[in-house]
Amino acid sequence: MLAEKLKKVRKSRKITQDEVALLLGVKRQTYSAYERGVSVPDSLTLKKLADYFGVTTDCFFTDDDASPQAQNEQEKKLLLIARRAERIPENQRDRLIKSFEENIDIYLDALGLGEDGE
């Protein structure tokens, strides 16, 4: 079940095995072995995978759907963008998120939909 879930979660987020392997600091073949059920990641690696995919470690061992929990396509796109942003160094990622938030606020204010317009 773990191997199938890893593959399903990765593919649902449109992430390559190479990207996951880079995050884990392993060769792609090592990660591929996890998805094929040839080997099993240790608990620390499993935690890294869950954090990266934005799921709990339990989701890898249950029948629950592990796809992004989004209300609509817009939220799904934003969730996938956020997960991709995890690869950006933290200090740069924080600046990028702050800039994104500021741009959204400026846009909403221009439309009269800012905090006062809600």
C-alpha positions in Angstrom: 0.0 0.0 0.0 2.8 2.5 0.8 4.4 2.1 -2.6 1.1 2.8 -4.4 0.3 5.8 -2.1 3.6 7.4 -2.7 3.2 7.2 -6.4 -0.4 8.4 -6.3 0.4 11.4 -4.1 3.4 12.3 -6.2 1.6 12.1 -9.5 -1.4 14.0 -8.2 0.9 16.9 -7.5 2.7 16.6 -10.9 6.1 16.1 -9.2 8.8 14.0 -10.8 10.7 11.2 -9.0 13.8 13.3 -9.6 12.3 16.2 -7.6 11.4 14.0 -4.7 14.8 12.3 -4.7 16.5 15.7 -4.7 14.4 16.8 -1.6 15.3 13.6 0.2 19.0 13.8 -0.8 18.9 10.3 -2.5 19.3 9.0 -6.0 16.2 8.8 -8.1 16.6 5.0 -8.2 16.4 4.9 -4.4 13.1 6.8 -4.4 11.8 4.7 -7.4 12.5 1.7 -5.2 10.1 3.1 -2.6 7.4 3.5 -5.2 7.9 0.0 -6.6 7.8 -1.5 -3.1 11.4 -2.9 -3.4 12.5 -0.9 -0.3 10.8 1.1 2.4 11.8 4.5 3.6 12.8 4.9 7.2 10.6 6.8 9.6 12.5 10.1 9.2 12.3 9.9 5.4 8.6 9.0 5.6 8.0 12.2 7.7 9.9 14.3 5.1 7.8 12.8 2.4 4.6 13.5 4.3 5.6 17.1 5.0 6.7 17.7 1.4 3.4 16.3 0.0 1.4 18.1 2.7 -0.2 14.9 4.1 0.1 12.9 7.3 2.2 9.8 7.4 -1.0 7.9 8.1 -2.3 8.7 4.6 0.4 6.4 3.2 -1.1 3.4 5.1 -4.8 4.0 4.9 -7.4 3.8 2.1 -8.2 7.5 2.4 -7.7 9.6 -0.7 -4.4 11.5 -0.4 -5.1 14.0 -3.1 -5.0 17.7 -2.3 -7.9 18.8 -0.1 -9.1 21.7 -2.2 -12.6 23.1 -2.6 -12.2 23.9 -6.3 -9.7 24.0 -9.1 -8.5 27.5 -8.1 -7.6 26.2 -4.6 -6.0 23.1 -6.1 -3.8 25.2 -8.3 -2.7 27.4 -5.4 -2.0 24.3 -3.3 0.2 22.8 -5.9 2.0 26.1 -6.3 2.6 26.2 -2.6 4.0 22.6 -2.6 6.3 23.5 -5.5 7.5 26.5 -3.5 8.8 24.2 -0.8 11.9 23.7 -3.0 12.8 27.3 -2.7 15.2 28.2 0.1 13.3 29.3 3.2 14.4 32.9 3.3 13.6 33.4 -0.4 10.3 31.6 -0.1 9.2 33.8 2.8 10.0 36.9 0.6 8.1 35.4 -2.3 5.0 34.6 -0.2 5.0 38.1 1.4 5.2 39.6 -2.1 2.4 37.4 -3.3 0.2 38.4 -0.4 1.0 42.1 -0.9 0.1 41.9 -4.6 -3.2 40.1 -3.8 -4.0 42.9 -1.3 -3.2 45.6 -3.8 -5.4 43.9 -6.4 -8.3 43.5 -4.1 -8.0 47.1 -2.9 -8.1 48.3 -6.6 -11.2 46.3 -7.1 -12.8 47.6 -3.9 -12.7 44.2 -2.4 -10.0 44.8 0.2 -10.6 44.5 4.0 -12.9 47.6 4.0 -14.8 46.4 0.9 -15.7 42.9 2.2 
